[in-house]
Amino acid sequence: MTDRVQAYGTPLYYFDGTVLRDRIHDLKQHLPASAELCYAVKANPFLIKEAEPWVERLEVCSPGEARICLDQQVPEQKMVISGVYKDPKFIEELMASHGEIGWYTVESMNQYQLLTGLAKAYKRNLRLLLRLSSGAQFGMEEAEVETILKEQDPSVEICGLQFFSGTQKTSLKKMRRELEKCARLTQAYGLKELEFGTGFPVYYFADESFDEDAYLAEFTSMAEACTDGLTLTLEVGRSIAASCGTYYTSVVDTKHVGNERFAIVDGGIHQIAYYGQFMAMKLPCMRCLPEREEPQEPWNICGSLCTTNDILVKEWPTRPLVPGDVLAFEKAGAYCVSEGIALFLSRDLPAVVLKSAHDAQEHLLRPHMETYALNEGRS
Ligand SMILES: Cc1ncc(COP(=O)(O)O)c(C=O)c1O
């Protein structure tokens, strides 16, 4: 059994800062040399402090994410305050006390008015990135962007465009169309910056293969070809964070029903979900601890919620399972820790541990946390 499971118990999220650092450096090696990297912190806010020194910017989409950044002394100049809902009270709080924020994105005319109004009231010279819509509810149509550009409000500086159209982008053809269009518009509007969310894909399942080096090489050559003269910032979440995380959950019961074998674990779908998992049919990269060479047999791995949906994996070929075994789910560093339906069944939240690359120490970022008081509505 691993020491970390013994030390912290399960369910447990464990993030490895060295893997994170190496991943960021590796990505930078493969991306255009002049491009800057912006960590989209929604992918995993527990990595903010660790990742901050290795990226040029951090994209922050809610008051909660901003507070984590500020509490952790992220330099304000590196923060991009983004998001489809910019709570006016919170933006005013930022404006009053945090005058050095790097950039604000603008997703609608109302947001533009909010930001210019507050910039005047607090005598701040804001730097704005206008978000171009991809057709969804985020960002604005070109006509609105052009209206803002014509207005030339002196209280704000329009630095460039921002764009993001979705995650797990396997199609470079679509990416090329979007990147070329964004670069062309940025240049046509006489702006200097393009902040582009790449949605780089992560392959999670055992039967998938992906030549990432070839994918990134093609991305880089097309980005270099169309962004001449622009400052290009790549907003990336999943592809930065996924590989550094492991989720550990313990087998607490085993049974046979008909011809099927079931292992019940102390975690479940409220704590881990892989993008693209379908009815638990795909096999994530996972291991059973302790490892033993024994004949394999198919096991259904089920969580501890009272719903038949709580199946993590169907028919996983593994050695015979017994209570006390630990299952380690790999590539769990992005979104898994924050996207689950955490309050369902009032189960405790998993502990979160980061082994930092900065001091080589393990840090307990969150102990196992009870949720019953939250679910009751009382404190
Ligand atoms: C505006 C924006 N930028 C970047 C990202 C990060 O996307 P990914 O995790 O696919 O890199 C997101 C994700 O939703 C986003 O909304």
The ligand as an ORCA input file, in Angstrom:
! r2SCAN-3c Opt
* xyz 0 1
  C     -12.611     30.808    -21.230
  C     -11.960     29.501    -20.986
  N     -10.636     29.397    -21.194
  C      -9.974     28.238    -20.973
  C     -10.645     27.117    -20.535
  C      -9.865     25.871    -20.287
  O     -10.219     24.843    -21.137
  P      -9.377     23.483    -21.130
  O      -9.475     22.953    -19.746
  O     -10.049     22.625    -22.135
  O      -7.976     23.808    -21.495
  C     -12.031     27.167    -20.320
  C     -12.776     25.981    -19.883
  O     -13.977     25.951    -19.732
  C     -12.704     28.405    -20.543
  O     -14.020     28.525    -20.329
*
